[in-house]
Amino acid sequence: VKECIEQYGCPEIINSDQGVQYTSKKWVELLEEKGIRISMDGKGRCKDNIWIERFWRSIKQEYIYLNPADTVSELRQGIGKWIKFYNYERPHQSITKLLPAMEYGIVVAA
């Protein structure tokens, strides 16, 4: 999150499930320190967080299961490349076949 904030600035809000990493004191303090509102979905209700659940399904089915990594470093590097592909090269049906980077103003269409 710190790297994302450095690169893109602070979001107004972060939505997550109630997993231990998102309810930890360190996580909550970081968000509060940055003035980021915290939104958590109902415990055990994956449909409350359907967009991120869909993202995780995509990354698992399209990358992780097809490219077993030998090391954590290799996995991180591969996931980073896949996320760049997901945001900058892969058209998304939910935003009329645009790239997320275009839809959210990170890059401009040529």
Biopython code that builds the backbone (N, CA, C, O; Angstrom):
import numpy as np
from Bio.PDB.StructureBuilder import StructureBuilder

atoms = [
    (1, "VAL", "N", (0.824, -1.181, 0.000)),
    (1, "VAL", "CA", (0.000, 0.000, 0.000)),
    (1, "VAL", "C", (0.873, 1.251, 0.000)),
    (1, "VAL", "O", (0.565, 2.224, -0.688)),
    (2, "LYS", "N", (1.948, 1.229, 0.761)),
    (2, "LYS", "CA", (2.831, 2.397, 0.806)),
    (2, "LYS", "C", (3.375, 2.718, -0.582)),
    (2, "LYS", "O", (3.437, 3.885, -0.970)),
    (3, "GLU", "N", (3.772, 1.683, -1.335)),
    (3, "GLU", "CA", (4.288, 1.900, -2.691)),
    (3, "GLU", "C", (3.211, 2.492, -3.593)),
    (3, "GLU", "O", (3.491, 3.387, -4.389)),
    (4, "CYS", "N", (1.997, 2.003, -3.474)),
    (4, "CYS", "CA", (0.893, 2.520, -4.291)),
    (4, "CYS", "C", (0.603, 3.977, -3.956)),
    (4, "CYS", "O", (0.379, 4.793, -4.850)),
    (5, "ILE", "N", (0.609, 4.299, -2.677)),
    (5, "ILE", "CA", (0.369, 5.679, -2.256)),
    (5, "ILE", "C", (1.459, 6.592, -2.798)),
    (5, "ILE", "O", (1.170, 7.691, -3.271)),
    (6, "GLU", "N", (2.712, 6.146, -2.732)),
    (6, "GLU", "CA", (3.813, 6.941, -3.276)),
    (6, "GLU", "C", (3.642, 7.177, -4.767)),
    (6, "GLU", "O", (3.890, 8.279, -5.256)),
    (7, "GLN", "N", (3.220, 6.152, -5.488)),
    (7, "GLN", "CA", (3.117, 6.260, -6.938)),
    (7, "GLN", "C", (1.847, 6.968, -7.395)),
    (7, "GLN", "O", (1.890, 7.758, -8.338)),
    (8, "TYR", "N", (0.708, 6.696, -6.738)),
    (8, "TYR", "CA", (-0.576, 7.198, -7.230)),
    (8, "TYR", "C", (-1.279, 8.171, -6.295)),
    (8, "TYR", "O", (-2.304, 8.745, -6.663)),
    (9, "GLY", "N", (-0.752, 8.366, -5.103)),
    (9, "GLY", "CA", (-1.416, 9.212, -4.128)),
    (9, "GLY", "C", (-2.402, 8.415, -3.291)),
    (9, "GLY", "O", (-2.653, 7.239, -3.553)),
    (10, "CYS", "N", (-2.955, 9.071, -2.283)),
    (10, "CYS", "CA", (-3.876, 8.394, -1.362)),
    (10, "CYS", "C", (-5.273, 8.302, -1.961)),
    (10, "CYS", "O", (-5.797, 9.282, -2.491)),
    (11, "PRO", "N", (-5.867, 7.128, -1.873)),
    (11, "PRO", "CA", (-7.274, 7.033, -2.265)),
    (11, "PRO", "C", (-8.138, 7.610, -1.142)),
    (11, "PRO", "O", (-7.673, 7.757, -0.011)),
    (12, "GLU", "N", (-9.374, 7.932, -1.450)),
    (12, "GLU", "CA", (-10.282, 8.411, -0.416)),
    (12, "GLU", "C", (-10.672, 7.282, 0.528)),
    (12, "GLU", "O", (-10.859, 7.488, 1.727)),
    (13, "ILE", "N", (-10.792, 6.070, -0.044)),
    (13, "ILE", "CA", (-11.310, 4.942, 0.719)),
    (13, "ILE", "C", (-10.673, 3.645, 0.230)),
    (13, "ILE", "O", (-10.347, 3.520, -0.951)),
    (14, "ILE", "N", (-10.496, 2.691, 1.122)),
    (14, "ILE", "CA", (-10.055, 1.347, 0.750)),
    (14, "ILE", "C", (-11.100, 0.375, 1.267)),
    (14, "ILE", "O", (-11.428, 0.369, 2.454)),
    (15, "ASN", "N", (-11.619, -0.443, 0.368)),
    (15, "ASN", "CA", (-12.604, -1.454, 0.721)),
    (15, "ASN", "C", (-11.917, -2.812, 0.781)),
    (15, "ASN", "O", (-11.145, -3.160, -0.112)),
    (16, "SER", "N", (-12.190, -3.568, 1.815)),
    (16, "SER", "CA", (-11.590, -4.894, 1.957)),
    (16, "SER", "C", (-12.565, -5.823, 2.660)),
    (16, "SER", "O", (-13.636, -5.413, 3.107)),
    (17, "ASP", "N", (-12.165, -7.080, 2.746)),
    (17, "ASP", "CA", (-12.924, -8.001, 3.577)),
    (17, "ASP", "C", (-12.403, -7.862, 5.009)),
    (17, "ASP", "O", (-11.622, -6.956, 5.300)),
    (18, "GLN", "N", (-12.825, -8.739, 5.885)),
    (18, "GLN", "CA", (-12.408, -8.633, 7.280)),
    (18, "GLN", "C", (-11.289, -9.612, 7.623)),
    (18, "GLN", "O", (-11.205, -10.107, 8.747)),
    (19, "GLY", "N", (-10.432, -9.885, 6.644)),
    (19, "GLY", "CA", (-9.287, -10.755, 6.877)),
    (19, "GLY", "C", (-8.336, -10.155, 7.906)),
    (19, "GLY", "O", (-8.343, -8.948, 8.150)),
    (20, "VAL", "N", (-7.521, -11.015, 8.502)),
    (20, "VAL", "CA", (-6.638, -10.557, 9.584)),
    (20, "VAL", "C", (-5.683, -9.456, 9.144)),
    (20, "VAL", "O", (-5.342, -8.579, 9.938)),
    (21, "GLN", "N", (-5.247, -9.494, 7.880)),
    (21, "GLN", "CA", (-4.320, -8.459, 7.432)),
    (21, "GLN", "C", (-4.989, -7.092, 7.378)),
    (21, "GLN", "O", (-4.318, -6.073, 7.544)),
    (22, "TYR", "N", (-6.312, -7.052, 7.145)),
    (22, "TYR", "CA", (-7.024, -5.776, 7.027)),
    (22, "TYR", "C", (-7.599, -5.285, 8.346)),
    (22, "TYR", "O", (-8.070, -4.152, 8.435)),
    (23, "THR", "N", (-7.563, -6.128, 9.367)),
    (23, "THR", "CA", (-8.037, -5.707, 10.686)),
    (23, "THR", "C", (-6.878, -5.536, 11.665)),
    (23, "THR", "O", (-7.084, -5.234, 12.841)),
    (24, "SER", "N", (-5.656, -5.732, 11.166)),
    (24, "SER", "CA", (-4.489, -5.599, 12.047)),
    (24, "SER", "C", (-4.293, -4.141, 12.456)),
    (24, "SER", "O", (-4.639, -3.215, 11.722)),
    (25, "LYS", "N", (-3.735, -3.970, 13.633)),
    (25, "LYS", "CA", (-3.489, -2.631, 14.169)),
    (25, "LYS", "C", (-2.602, -1.814, 13.229)),
    (25, "LYS", "O", (-2.858, -0.631, 13.003)),
    (26, "LYS", "N", (-1.565, -2.441, 12.685)),
    (26, "LYS", "CA", (-0.617, -1.749, 11.810)),
    (26, "LYS", "C", (-1.317, -1.222, 10.544)),
    (26, "LYS", "O", (-1.088, -0.085, 10.133)),
    (27, "TRP", "N", (-2.169, -2.057, 9.931)),
    (27, "TRP", "CA", (-2.894, -1.680, 8.707)),
    (27, "TRP", "C", (-3.841, -0.517, 8.993)),
    (27, "TRP", "O", (-3.845, 0.485, 8.278)),
    (28, "VAL", "N", (-4.643, -0.664, 10.048)),
    (28, "VAL", "CA", (-5.625, 0.363, 10.392)),
    (28, "VAL", "C", (-4.924, 1.681, 10.716)),
    (28, "VAL", "O", (-5.371, 2.740, 10.274)),
    (29, "GLU", "N", (-3.847, 1.633, 11.473)),
    (29, "GLU", "CA", (-3.107, 2.851, 11.818)),
    (29, "GLU", "C", (-2.542, 3.537, 10.583)),
    (29, "GLU", "O", (-2.571, 4.764, 10.489)),
    (30, "LEU", "N", (-2.023, 2.752, 9.627)),
    (30, "LEU", "CA", (-1.479, 3.334, 8.400)),
    (30, "LEU", "C", (-2.567, 4.091, 7.637)),
    (30, "LEU", "O", (-2.356, 5.226, 7.208)),
    (31, "LEU", "N", (-3.725, 3.459, 7.472)),
    (31, "LEU", "CA", (-4.804, 4.111, 6.733)),
    (31, "LEU", "C", (-5.300, 5.355, 7.462)),
    (31, "LEU", "O", (-5.529, 6.393, 6.841)),
    (32, "GLU", "N", (-5.463, 5.253, 8.763)),
    (32, "GLU", "CA", (-5.917, 6.416, 9.534)),
    (32, "GLU", "C", (-4.899, 7.555, 9.467)),
    (32, "GLU", "O", (-5.276, 8.720, 9.345)),
    (33, "GLU", "N", (-3.623, 7.220, 9.546)),
    (33, "GLU", "CA", (-2.546, 8.214, 9.469)),
    (33, "GLU", "C", (-2.585, 8.962, 8.139)),
    (33, "GLU", "O", (-2.300, 10.159, 8.088)),
    (34, "LYS", "N", (-2.938, 8.256, 7.064)),
    (34, "LYS", "CA", (-2.991, 8.855, 5.729)),
    (34, "LYS", "C", (-4.345, 9.499, 5.435)),
    (34, "LYS", "O", (-4.527, 10.090, 4.370)),
    (35, "GLY", "N", (-5.299, 9.391, 6.367)),
    (35, "GLY", "CA", (-6.623, 9.974, 6.161)),
    (35, "GLY", "C", (-7.481, 9.189, 5.183)),
    (35, "GLY", "O", (-8.379, 9.746, 4.551)),
    (36, "ILE", "N", (-7.208, 7.900, 5.059)),
    (36, "ILE", "CA", (-7.955, 7.038, 4.141)),
    (36, "ILE", "C", (-9.088, 6.372, 4.914)),
    (36, "ILE", "O", (-8.859, 5.739, 5.944)),
    (37, "ARG", "N", (-10.315, 6.519, 4.408)),
    (37, "ARG", "CA", (-11.453, 5.866, 5.057)),
    (37, "ARG", "C", (-11.376, 4.361, 4.853)),
    (37, "ARG", "O", (-10.924, 3.889, 3.810)),
    (38, "ILE", "N", (-11.812, 3.625, 5.839)),
    (38, "ILE", "CA", (-11.779, 2.168, 5.807)),
    (38, "ILE", "C", (-13.197, 1.653, 5.613)),
    (38, "ILE", "O", (-14.114, 2.033, 6.340)),
    (39, "SER", "N", (-13.365, 0.786, 4.626)),
    (39, "SER", "CA", (-14.656, 0.156, 4.365)),
    (39, "SER", "C", (-14.448, -1.348, 4.387)),
    (39, "SER", "O", (-13.632, -1.883, 3.637)),
    (40, "MET", "N", (-15.186, -2.022, 5.245)),
    (40, "MET", "CA", (-15.089, -3.485, 5.311)),
    (40, "MET", "C", (-16.454, -4.089, 5.067)),
    (40, "MET", "O", (-17.469, -3.619, 5.583)),
    (41, "ASP", "N", (-16.455, -5.128, 4.277)),
    (41, "ASP", "CA", (-17.693, -5.825, 3.974)),
    (41, "ASP", "C", (-18.082, -6.733, 5.130)),
    (41, "ASP", "O", (-17.290, -6.991, 6.036)),
    (42, "GLY", "N", (-19.312, -7.208, 5.078)),
    (42, "GLY", "CA", (-19.800, -8.115, 6.109)),
    (42, "GLY", "C", (-18.966, -9.378, 6.197)),
    (42, "GLY", "O", (-18.522, -9.908, 5.178)),
    (43, "LYS", "N", (-18.759, -9.848, 7.377)),
    (43, "LYS", "CA", (-17.938, -11.039, 7.601)),
    (43, "LYS", "C", (-18.532, -12.236, 6.859)),
    (43, "LYS", "O", (-19.706, -12.571, 7.019)),
    (44, "GLY", "N", (-17.680, -12.876, 6.036)),
    (44, "GLY", "CA", (-18.112, -14.060, 5.299)),
    (44, "GLY", "C", (-19.032, -13.784, 4.128)),
    (44, "GLY", "O", (-19.683, -14.702, 3.629)),
    (45, "ARG", "N", (-19.102, -12.547, 3.681)),
    (45, "ARG", "CA", (-20.013, -12.200, 2.587)),
    (45, "ARG", "C", (-19.214, -11.788, 1.357)),
    (45, "ARG", "O", (-19.005, -10.598, 1.121)),
    (46, "CYS", "N", (-18.770, -12.760, 0.579)),
    (46, "CYS", "CA", (-17.935, -12.464, -0.587)),
    (46, "CYS", "C", (-18.671, -11.616, -1.617)),
    (46, "CYS", "O", (-18.030, -10.886, -2.373)),
    (47, "LYS", "N", (-20.006, -11.694, -1.667)),
    (47, "LYS", "CA", (-20.749, -10.901, -2.651)),
    (47, "LYS", "C", (-20.696, -9.411, -2.347)),
    (47, "LYS", "O", (-20.930, -8.589, -3.234)),
    (48, "ASP", "N", (-20.391, -9.056, -1.107)),
    (48, "ASP", "CA", (-20.246, -7.641, -0.768)),
    (48, "ASP", "C", (-19.022, -7.039, -1.436)),
    (48, "ASP", "O", (-18.957, -5.829, -1.652)),
    (49, "ASN", "N", (-18.071, -7.866, -1.756)),
    (49, "ASN", "CA", (-16.803, -7.407, -2.316)),
    (49, "ASN", "C", (-16.568, -8.078, -3.668)),
    (49, "ASN", "O", (-15.466, -8.547, -3.953)),
    (50, "ILE", "N", (-17.588, -8.119, -4.477)),
    (50, "ILE", "CA", (-17.579, -8.919, -5.701)),
    (50, "ILE", "C", (-16.495, -8.510, -6.695)),
    (50, "ILE", "O", (-15.955, -9.368, -7.393)),
    (51, "TRP", "N", (-16.166, -7.230, -6.776)),
    (51, "TRP", "CA", (-15.183, -6.786, -7.774)),
    (51, "TRP", "C", (-13.791, -7.323, -7.468)),
    (51, "TRP", "O", (-13.096, -7.803, -8.364)),
    (52, "ILE", "N", (-13.386, -7.243, -6.215)),
    (52, "ILE", "CA", (-12.054, -7.745, -5.882)),
    (52, "ILE", "C", (-12.037, -9.263, -5.896)),
    (52, "ILE", "O", (-11.012, -9.864, -6.220)),
    (53, "GLU", "N", (-13.152, -9.895, -5.551)),
    (53, "GLU", "CA", (-13.223, -11.357, -5.637)),
    (53, "GLU", "C", (-13.053, -11.793, -7.097)),
    (53, "GLU", "O", (-12.392, -12.794, -7.375)),
    (54, "ARG", "N", (-13.647, -11.045, -8.019)),
    (54, "ARG", "CA", (-13.522, -11.348, -9.452)),
    (54, "ARG", "C", (-12.075, -11.167, -9.903)),
    (54, "ARG", "O", (-11.557, -11.969, -10.679)),
    (55, "PHE", "N", (-11.431, -10.117, -9.418)),
    (55, "PHE", "CA", (-10.026, -9.881, -9.750)),
    (55, "PHE", "C", (-9.171, -11.059, -9.303)),
    (55, "PHE", "O", (-8.351, -11.557, -10.075)),
    (56, "TRP", "N", (-9.354, -11.516, -8.050)),
    (56, "TRP", "CA", (-8.553, -12.634, -7.547)),
    (56, "TRP", "C", (-8.831, -13.907, -8.332)),
    (56, "TRP", "O", (-7.920, -14.701, -8.567)),
    (57, "ARG", "N", (-10.076, -14.108, -8.736)),
    (57, "ARG", "CA", (-10.375, -15.277, -9.565)),
    (57, "ARG", "C", (-9.620, -15.188, -10.886)),
    (57, "ARG", "O", (-9.046, -16.173, -11.350)),
    (58, "SER", "N", (-9.625, -14.011, -11.483)),
    (58, "SER", "CA", (-8.927, -13.823, -12.759)),
    (58, "SER", "C", (-7.432, -14.067, -12.624)),
    (58, "SER", "O", (-6.854, -14.799, -13.428)),
    (59, "ILE", "N", (-6.801, -13.475, -11.633)),
    (59, "ILE", "CA", (-5.351, -13.631, -11.499)),
    (59, "ILE", "C", (-4.983, -15.090, -11.232)),
    (59, "ILE", "O", (-3.973, -15.580, -11.737)),
    (60, "LYS", "N", (-5.798, -15.779, -10.443)),
    (60, "LYS", "CA", (-5.503, -17.192, -10.169)),
    (60, "LYS", "C", (-5.664, -18.041, -11.422)),
    (60, "LYS", "O", (-4.790, -18.843, -11.750)),
    (61, "GLN", "N", (-6.791, -17.864, -12.126)),
    (61, "GLN", "CA", (-7.062, -18.701, -13.296)),
    (61, "GLN", "C", (-6.198, -18.347, -14.494)),
    (61, "GLN", "O", (-5.793, -19.234, -15.246)),
    (62, "GLU", "N", (-5.910, -17.071, -14.682)),
    (62, "GLU", "CA", (-5.174, -16.641, -15.865)),
    (62, "GLU", "C", (-3.658, -16.636, -15.680)),
    (62, "GLU", "O", (-2.914, -16.678, -16.660)),
    (63, "TYR", "N", (-3.197, -16.585, -14.430)),
    (63, "TYR", "CA", (-1.748, -16.550, -14.239)),
    (63, "TYR", "C", (-1.220, -17.596, -13.249)),
    (63, "TYR", "O", (-0.439, -18.468, -13.631)),
    (64, "ILE", "N", (-1.629, -17.516, -12.017)),
    (64, "ILE", "CA", (-1.005, -18.336, -10.969)),
    (64, "ILE", "C", (-1.097, -19.828, -11.260)),
    (64, "ILE", "O", (-0.088, -20.530, -11.180)),
    (65, "TYR", "N", (-2.279, -20.326, -11.595)),
    (65, "TYR", "CA", (-2.430, -21.762, -11.847)),
    (65, "TYR", "C", (-1.679, -22.217, -13.095)),
    (65, "TYR", "O", (-1.281, -23.378, -13.191)),
    (66, "LEU", "N", (-1.485, -21.321, -14.039)),
    (66, "LEU", "CA", (-0.819, -21.670, -15.300)),
    (66, "LEU", "C", (0.696, -21.486, -15.250)),
    (66, "LEU", "O", (1.406, -21.979, -16.126)),
    (67, "ASN", "N", (1.191, -20.790, -14.246)),
    (67, "ASN", "CA", (2.621, -20.464, -14.154)),
    (67, "ASN", "C", (3.156, -20.723, -12.751)),
    (67, "ASN", "O", (3.463, -19.774, -12.029)),
    (68, "PRO", "N", (3.274, -21.979, -12.355)),
    (68, "PRO", "CA", (3.774, -22.251, -11.002)),
    (68, "PRO", "C", (5.177, -21.666, -10.807)),
    (68, "PRO", "O", (6.068, -21.867, -11.632)),
    (69, "ALA", "N", (5.350, -20.950, -9.714)),
    (69, "ALA", "CA", (6.640, -20.309, -9.427)),
    (69, "ALA", "C", (7.487, -21.206, -8.532)),
    (69, "ALA", "O", (6.966, -21.970, -7.720)),
    (70, "ASP", "N", (8.796, -21.098, -8.698)),
    (70, "ASP", "CA", (9.725, -21.851, -7.855)),
    (70, "ASP", "C", (10.105, -21.085, -6.590)),
    (70, "ASP", "O", (10.493, -21.681, -5.585)),
    (71, "THR", "N", (9.988, -19.749, -6.651)),
    (71, "THR", "CA", (10.357, -18.926, -5.495)),
    (71, "THR", "C", (9.317, -17.824, -5.302)),
    (71, "THR", "O", (8.554, -17.507, -6.214)),
    (72, "VAL", "N", (9.301, -17.251, -4.107)),
    (72, "VAL", "CA", (8.401, -16.134, -3.827)),
    (72, "VAL", "C", (8.753, -14.948, -4.718)),
    (72, "VAL", "O", (7.863, -14.262, -5.220)),
    (73, "SER", "N", (10.034, -14.708, -4.915)),
    (73, "SER", "CA", (10.485, -13.611, -5.765)),
    (73, "SER", "C", (9.963, -13.774, -7.194)),
    (73, "SER", "O", (9.488, -12.817, -7.806)),
    (74, "GLU", "N", (10.057, -14.975, -7.703)),
    (74, "GLU", "CA", (9.565, -15.265, -9.053)),
    (74, "GLU", "C", (8.049, -15.052, -9.125)),
    (74, "GLU", "O", (7.543, -14.514, -10.109)),
    (75, "LEU", "N", (7.333, -15.471, -8.091)),
    (75, "LEU", "CA", (5.882, -15.287, -8.049)),
    (75, "LEU", "C", (5.528, -13.806, -8.024)),
    (75, "LEU", "O", (4.647, -13.366, -8.763)),
    (76, "ARG", "N", (6.204, -13.039, -7.183)),
    (76, "ARG", "CA", (5.934, -11.596, -7.101)),
    (76, "ARG", "C", (6.184, -10.906, -8.437)),
    (76, "ARG", "O", (5.383, -10.085, -8.882)),
    (77, "GLN", "N", (7.291, -11.245, -9.065)),
    (77, "GLN", "CA", (7.631, -10.630, -10.347)),
    (77, "GLN", "C", (6.572, -10.983, -11.394)),
    (77, "GLN", "O", (6.127, -10.114, -12.144)),
    (78, "GLY", "N", (6.175, -12.229, -11.445)),
    (78, "GLY", "CA", (5.168, -12.660, -12.407)),
    (78, "GLY", "C", (3.820, -12.008, -12.173)),
    (78, "GLY", "O", (3.155, -11.593, -13.122)),
    (79, "ILE", "N", (3.413, -11.916, -10.917)),
    (79, "ILE", "CA", (2.138, -11.270, -10.595)),
    (79, "ILE", "C", (2.199, -9.792, -10.968)),
    (79, "ILE", "O", (1.224, -9.248, -11.486)),
    (80, "GLY", "N", (3.325, -9.139, -10.713)),
    (80, "GLY", "CA", (3.478, -7.734, -11.096)),
    (80, "GLY", "C", (3.302, -7.533, -12.589)),
    (80, "GLY", "O", (2.637, -6.590, -13.018)),
    (81, "LYS", "N", (3.893, -8.413, -13.380)),
    (81, "LYS", "CA", (3.746, -8.328, -14.839)),
    (81, "LYS", "C", (2.300, -8.564, -15.251)),
    (81, "LYS", "O", (1.780, -7.885, -16.136)),
    (82, "TRP", "N", (1.651, -9.536, -14.601)),
    (82, "TRP", "CA", (0.260, -9.831, -14.952)),
    (82, "TRP", "C", (-0.637, -8.645, -14.605)),
    (82, "TRP", "O", (-1.536, -8.316, -15.379)),
    (83, "ILE", "N", (-0.415, -8.002, -13.471)),
    (83, "ILE", "CA", (-1.238, -6.849, -13.088)),
    (83, "ILE", "C", (-1.043, -5.700, -14.072)),
    (83, "ILE", "O", (-2.003, -5.002, -14.398)),
    (84, "LYS", "N", (0.175, -5.493, -14.548)),
    (84, "LYS", "CA", (0.393, -4.464, -15.582)),
    (84, "LYS", "C", (-0.368, -4.823, -16.851)),
    (84, "LYS", "O", (-0.992, -3.962, -17.472)),
    (85, "PHE", "N", (-0.316, -6.087, -17.233)),
    (85, "PHE", "CA", (-1.087, -6.552, -18.387)),
    (85, "PHE", "C", (-2.575, -6.295, -18.154)),
    (85, "PHE", "O", (-3.258, -5.773, -19.035)),
    (86, "TYR", "N", (-3.073, -6.651, -16.997)),
    (86, "TYR", "CA", (-4.489, -6.512, -16.635)),
    (86, "TYR", "C", (-4.948, -5.055, -16.740)),
    (86, "TYR", "O", (-6.055, -4.785, -17.206)),
    (87, "ASN", "N", (-4.110, -4.130, -16.312)),
    (87, "ASN", "CA", (-4.483, -2.715, -16.299)),
    (87, "ASN", "C", (-4.182, -1.957, -17.585)),
    (87, "ASN", "O", (-4.879, -0.997, -17.912)),
    (88, "TYR", "N", (-3.145, -2.380, -18.326)),
    (88, "TYR", "CA", (-2.686, -1.595, -19.474)),
    (88, "TYR", "C", (-2.884, -2.260, -20.834)),
    (88, "TYR", "O", (-2.769, -1.588, -21.860)),
    (89, "GLU", "N", (-3.180, -3.559, -20.872)),
    (89, "GLU", "CA", (-3.289, -4.242, -22.163)),
    (89, "GLU", "C", (-4.582, -5.031, -22.351)),
    (89, "GLU", "O", (-4.985, -5.275, -23.488)),
    (90, "ARG", "N", (-5.223, -5.426, -21.292)),
    (90, "ARG", "CA", (-6.372, -6.326, -21.351)),
    (90, "ARG", "C", (-7.670, -5.527, -21.330)),
    (90, "ARG", "O", (-8.002, -4.929, -20.306)),
    (91, "PRO", "N", (-8.417, -5.503, -22.446)),
    (91, "PRO", "CA", (-9.707, -4.803, -22.455)),
    (91, "PRO", "C", (-10.684, -5.459, -21.464)),
    (91, "PRO", "O", (-10.689, -6.678, -21.298)),
    (92, "HIS", "N", (-11.495, -4.639, -20.822)),
    (92, "HIS", "CA", (-12.445, -5.130, -19.824)),
    (92, "HIS", "C", (-13.872, -4.902, -20.302)),
    (92, "HIS", "O", (-14.265, -3.781, -20.623)),
    (93, "GLN", "N", (-14.624, -5.967, -20.341)),
    (93, "GLN", "CA", (-16.006, -5.907, -20.802)),
    (93, "GLN", "C", (-16.842, -4.959, -19.939)),
    (93, "GLN", "O", (-17.716, -4.262, -20.454)),
    (94, "SER", "N", (-16.582, -4.931, -18.648)),
    (94, "SER", "CA", (-17.388, -4.117, -17.735)),
    (94, "SER", "C", (-17.221, -2.614, -17.960)),
    (94, "SER", "O", (-18.037, -1.825, -17.483)),
    (95, "ILE", "N", (-16.180, -2.214, -18.677)),
    (95, "ILE", "CA", (-15.983, -0.791, -18.991)),
    (95, "ILE", "C", (-15.899, -0.615, -20.509)),
    (95, "ILE", "O", (-15.010, 0.054, -21.036)),
    (96, "THR", "N", (-16.847, -1.234, -21.178)),
    (96, "THR", "CA", (-17.007, -1.176, -22.642)),
    (96, "THR", "C", (-15.712, -1.424, -23.406)),
    (96, "THR", "O", (-15.362, -0.681, -24.323)),
    (97, "LYS", "N", (-15.011, -2.477, -23.013)),
    (97, "LYS", "CA", (-13.789, -2.946, -23.686)),
    (97, "LYS", "C", (-12.618, -1.964, -23.596)),
    (97, "LYS", "O", (-11.664, -2.061, -24.369)),
    (98, "LEU", "N", (-12.688, -1.029, -22.665)),
    (98, "LEU", "CA", (-11.557, -0.124, -22.443)),
    (98, "LEU", "C", (-10.530, -0.801, -21.546)),
    (98, "LEU", "O", (-10.802, -1.834, -20.934)),
    (99, "LEU", "N", (-9.366, -0.211, -21.481)),
    (99, "LEU", "CA", (-8.345, -0.645, -20.539)),
    (99, "LEU", "C", (-8.570, 0.126, -19.238)),
    (99, "LEU", "O", (-8.898, 1.312, -19.294)),
    (100, "PRO", "N", (-8.409, -0.494, -18.081)),
    (100, "PRO", "CA", (-8.572, 0.250, -16.834)),
    (100, "PRO", "C", (-7.697, 1.504, -16.771)),
    (100, "PRO", "O", (-8.134, 2.534, -16.259)),
    (101, "ALA", "N", (-6.485, 1.429, -17.280)),
    (101, "ALA", "CA", (-5.592, 2.594, -17.255)),
    (101, "ALA", "C", (-6.176, 3.763, -18.043)),
    (101, "ALA", "O", (-5.945, 4.921, -17.696)),
    (102, "MET", "N", (-6.924, 3.471, -19.093)),
    (102, "MET", "CA", (-7.574, 4.537, -19.865)),
    (102, "MET", "C", (-8.822, 5.032, -19.131)),
    (102, "MET", "O", (-9.049, 6.236, -19.018)),
    (103, "GLU", "N", (-9.613, 4.110, -18.643)),
    (103, "GLU", "CA", (-10.862, 4.457, -17.960)),
    (103, "GLU", "C", (-10.619, 5.365, -16.757)),
    (103, "GLU", "O", (-11.403, 6.274, -16.486)),
    (104, "TYR", "N", (-9.539, 5.113, -16.048)),
    (104, "TYR", "CA", (-9.267, 5.879, -14.837)),
    (104, "TYR", "C", (-8.227, 6.976, -15.041)),
    (104, "TYR", "O", (-7.679, 7.504, -14.073)),
    (105, "GLY", "N", (-7.954, 7.320, -16.301)),
    (105, "GLY", "CA", (-7.126, 8.468, -16.619)),
    (105, "GLY", "C", (-5.642, 8.325, -16.346)),
    (105, "GLY", "O", (-4.936, 9.327, -16.233)),
    (106, "ILE", "N", (-5.156, 7.089, -16.238)),
    (106, "ILE", "CA", (-3.723, 6.885, -16.012)),
    (106, "ILE", "C", (-2.960, 7.047, -17.319)),
    (106, "ILE", "O", (-1.844, 7.566, -17.331)),
    (107, "VAL", "N", (-3.560, 6.605, -18.414)),
    (107, "VAL", "CA", (-2.995, 6.808, -19.750)),
    (107, "VAL", "C", (-4.106, 7.306, -20.662)),
    (107, "VAL", "O", (-5.287, 7.091, -20.389)),
    (108, "VAL", "N", (-3.726, 7.963, -21.730)),
    (108, "VAL", "CA", (-4.679, 8.501, -22.692)),
    (108, "VAL", "C", (-4.617, 7.661, -23.957)),
    (108, "VAL", "O", (-3.539, 7.234, -24.371)),
    (109, "ALA", "N", (-5.763, 7.425, -24.568)),
    (109, "ALA", "CA", (-5.810, 6.648, -25.811)),
    (109, "ALA", "C", (-4.995, 7.341, -26.892)),
    (109, "ALA", "O", (-4.993, 8.567, -26.995)),
    (110, "ALA", "N", (-4.310, 6.549, -27.688)),
    (110, "ALA", "CA", (-3.471, 7.098, -28.766)),
    (110, "ALA", "C", (-4.315, 7.540, -29.937)),
    (110, "ALA", "O", (-3.782, 8.026, -30.935)),
]
sb = StructureBuilder()
sb.init_structure("model")
sb.init_model(0)
sb.init_chain("A")
sb.init_seg("    ")
for serial, (resi, resn, name, xyz) in enumerate(atoms, 1):
    if name == "N":
        sb.init_residue(resn, " ", resi, " ")
    sb.init_atom(name, np.array(xyz, "f"), 0.0, 1.0, " ", f" {name:<3s}", serial, name[0])
structure = sb.get_structure()
